[in-house]
Amino acid sequence: MKVRVTVMLKEGVLDPQGKAIDHALQTLGFPGVSDVRVGKIIELDVAGTDRAAVTKQAEKMASNLLANMVIEDFSVEVLA
């Protein structure tokens, strides 16, 4: 099954990359943009047919390796 793990910095954690993008967008003439946050998306092919089991396995992968649980949150989405 195809799984998408989205990892984002927790609220309150400084995001210098997001700030740089925010500033660049303002400079390029996009004044309506604010509070830019940068994260990462990891797509995995996980063996299995039970959606619940695949979700649980992906959550374990995310909490053990893919996300730094001190400063990041993650979400798991089973695509197919």
C-alpha positions as CSV (number, residue, x, y, z in Angstrom):
1,M,0.0,0.0,0.0
2,K,1.1,3.5,-0.7
3,V,1.6,5.6,2.4
4,R,2.3,9.3,2.7
5,V,3.9,10.7,5.9
6,T,3.9,14.4,6.3
7,V,6.4,15.8,8.9
8,M,6.1,19.4,10.1
9,L,7.8,21.5,12.8
10,K,5.7,21.8,15.9
11,E,3.9,25.0,16.6
12,G,6.2,27.4,18.4
13,V,9.4,25.9,16.9
14,L,11.2,28.5,14.9
15,D,11.2,27.8,11.1
16,P,14.0,29.8,9.5
17,Q,13.4,28.2,6.1
18,G,9.8,29.2,6.3
19,K,10.7,32.8,7.3
20,A,13.1,33.0,4.3
21,I,10.4,31.8,1.9
22,D,7.9,34.2,3.5
23,H,10.4,37.1,3.0
24,A,11.2,36.1,-0.6
25,L,7.5,35.9,-1.5
26,Q,6.9,39.4,0.0
27,T,9.8,40.7,-2.1
28,L,8.5,39.1,-5.2
29,G,5.2,40.9,-4.8
30,F,3.0,38.4,-3.0
31,P,1.9,40.5,0.0
32,G,-1.0,38.3,1.0
33,V,1.2,35.4,2.1
34,S,2.1,35.0,5.8
35,D,3.2,32.4,8.3
36,V,5.0,30.1,5.9
37,R,6.0,26.7,7.4
38,V,8.2,24.2,5.7
39,G,8.0,20.4,6.1
40,K,8.7,17.2,4.3
41,I,6.6,14.5,2.7
42,I,7.8,10.9,2.6
43,E,6.0,8.4,0.4
44,L,6.4,4.7,1.1
45,D,5.3,1.5,-0.4
46,V,4.3,-0.7,2.6
47,A,3.5,-4.4,2.1
48,G,0.1,-5.4,3.5
49,T,-3.6,-5.3,2.7
50,D,-5.0,-4.3,6.1
51,R,-5.3,-0.5,6.2
52,A,-5.2,-0.3,10.0
53,A,-2.1,-2.4,10.3
54,V,-0.3,-0.5,7.5
55,T,-1.2,2.8,9.2
56,K,0.0,1.6,12.6
57,Q,3.3,0.4,11.0
58,A,3.8,3.7,9.2
59,E,3.1,5.6,12.4
60,K,5.8,3.5,14.2
61,M,8.3,4.3,11.3
62,A,7.5,8.0,11.6
63,S,7.9,8.1,15.4
64,N,11.1,6.0,15.4
65,L,12.9,7.5,12.4
66,L,11.1,9.8,10.0
67,A,10.2,12.6,12.5
68,N,12.2,14.1,15.4
69,M,9.5,13.9,18.0
70,V,11.0,16.6,20.1
71,I,10.5,19.3,17.5
72,E,8.3,17.8,14.8
73,D,4.7,16.4,14.4
74,F,3.7,13.9,11.7
75,S,0.5,12.7,10.0
76,V,0.1,9.4,8.1
77,E,-2.2,9.0,5.1
78,V,-2.8,5.6,3.4
79,L,-3.3,6.4,-0.3
80,A,-4.0,3.0,-1.8
